[in-house]
Amino acid sequence: MELCDQRALAALRWYWRSAYLIAHPEHDVWIAVRRDDRQTLCNTTPLGLREKIIADYFARPVPRRLRGR
């Protein structure tokens, strides 16, 4: 993974890790999984994924304190 991808992944996780599980498993694949209902968001870029996360979160906020965490 390139340094810029590592930084983008770290930034996404820093801001959104309490609401989403975020991964970058391969080139051009960026994934965020909601912690409440496990809905998956995907994009080919970190900025595209960030936009999807923001839209999803503001449409349906993820509870930040889930049972069992």
C-alpha positions in Angstrom: 0.0 0.0 0.0 1.4 3.4 -0.9 2.1 6.0 1.7 -0.7 8.3 0.5 -3.2 5.4 0.7 -2.0 4.6 4.3 -2.5 8.2 5.3 -5.9 8.4 3.7 -6.9 5.2 5.4 -5.6 6.4 8.8 -7.5 9.7 8.4 -10.8 8.0 7.5 -10.4 5.7 10.5 -9.6 8.6 12.8 -12.7 10.5 12.0 -15.2 7.6 11.4 -14.0 4.5 13.3 -16.6 4.7 16.0 -19.4 4.5 13.4 -17.8 2.5 10.5 -15.3 -0.3 10.0 -13.0 1.0 7.2 -10.7 -1.0 5.0 -8.6 -0.6 1.8 -8.1 -4.3 0.9 -6.8 -3.7 -2.7 -6.0 -1.0 -5.3 -9.1 1.1 -6.1 -11.2 -0.6 -3.4 -12.2 1.4 -0.4 -14.9 0.0 2.0 -16.8 1.3 5.0 -19.2 -1.0 6.9 -21.7 0.6 9.3 -21.3 -0.7 12.8 -25.0 -0.8 13.5 -26.6 -2.6 10.6 -23.5 -3.7 8.6 -24.5 -1.9 5.5 -21.5 -1.6 3.2 -20.4 1.5 1.3 -17.8 1.2 -1.4 -15.8 3.5 -3.7 -12.7 3.5 -5.8 -11.1 6.5 -4.0 -10.7 7.5 -0.4 -12.3 10.9 -1.1 -15.2 9.2 -2.8 -15.7 6.9 0.2 -15.5 9.9 2.5 -18.3 11.6 0.6 -20.4 8.4 0.8 -19.8 8.1 4.5 -20.8 11.7 5.2 -24.0 11.4 3.1 -24.9 8.1 4.8 -24.1 9.3 8.3 -26.1 12.5 8.0 -29.1 10.6 6.4 -29.0 7.9 9.1 -26.6 8.6 12.0 -24.9 5.6 13.4 -25.2 5.2 17.2 -21.7 5.8 18.5 -22.2 3.6 21.6 -23.5 0.2 20.6 -24.2 -2.6 23.1 -21.4 -5.1 23.4 -18.7 -2.6 22.5 
